[in-house]
Amino acid sequence: MFANPASAVYLGLVAAAMVIAAVEPLLGENSDGSMIWVWPALFTFPVFGVVAGLGEAVFGGAAPAWFFVGGIVVSALAQSLAFGAVLDSLRGRQRRRVPRPHGG
């Protein structure tokens, strides 16, 4: 389910956003806690919303960074799996519609 174009593009987008978010504090002039990590989280919504709610319930308002980053990774993998399932389902429908030649 992960080896399809939709999942690959999506995982690449999330990975690029995470790399940019991780590198930005090192290269940026101000290290005053930018909101750059919002982008990877937004790319993984709505699944990340569930993870964020779980973090709020377990850790209160101060979830550790490992939970936040791990939640983004798990959310991206779950949504990539869903993209792959939808793509596979659509391809299955398309295969059923293609008329097969009557050989003999």
N, C-alpha and C positions, 0 to 999 in steps of 0.2 A: 504493500500500500504506500510505502514511502518512495518507491522507485518510479515516479511519474513526474512529468513536467510541472504540474501544479504544486506538488509537494516540494519539489526541488527549488522552484522559484520562491515559494513562501519561506522555506527554511533559510535560503540564502538572504532574503530580505531581513529576516529576524536576526540572523547571525551578523549581518553587516551593521544593523542598528546597535547590536550589543557591543561590537568591536568599537564603533564610533563612540558609544557611551563610555566604554572603559578607557579609551585613549584620550578623550576630550579633557579630563581634568589634568592630565600630564602635559598637554600642549597648550591648554588655555591660559590666559593671563590671570584670570580670577578663579580661584579655587574655593569660591564661597558657596558651594553646594548648588550647582546649576540643576535645572530640571531636565537634563538630557536623558535620564533613565525613563522618562515618561514615554518616549517614543517606542522602545521595545515593548513596554507594557501595553501601549495602545495597539501595537501590531498583533498582540496575542489575546486581545479581548474577543469574545466574551468569556472564554475559559479562564483567563487570568482574573476576572472578577470573582470567580469562585475561590481561586487560590488566595486572593487578597482578603476575601471574607474569612477564610480559614485562618489566615495569619492574624487577622484582627481578633478572632475568637481565642486563639491559642496564646498569642504574645501580647495582646492588648494593642496599644498604639505604636509600639516600638518593635516591629518585626526585624530580626537580624538581616544583614545584607545577603547572607547565603540563602536564606529562605526566599527572599525577593528574586534573586538571580535564578535559583533553582525552580521557582514558580514560573518564571518566564520560559525556561527551557522545557519544563513539563507541559506547559500550556501550548507552546509552539509545536511540540511533538504530537500532542493530542489533536490539535487543529490540523496538522499536516496529515495525520491518519484519517481524519474526517474528510479532508480534501481528496485524498486518495480513494476513499470509499465512494464518494460522490462521483468522481471521475470514472472509476471502475463501473459503477452502476450505469452511468450514462453511456459508456462504451458498450456495455452489455445490451442495453436497449437498442443501440444503433446496430449491433450485430444481428439482433433478432429481426430488425426491419429490412435488412439487405436480402433481396430475393436470391435464392440459391438456384443455380442453373440445373435444369433437369437433364442429367446425363443418362446415357443408356447404353 
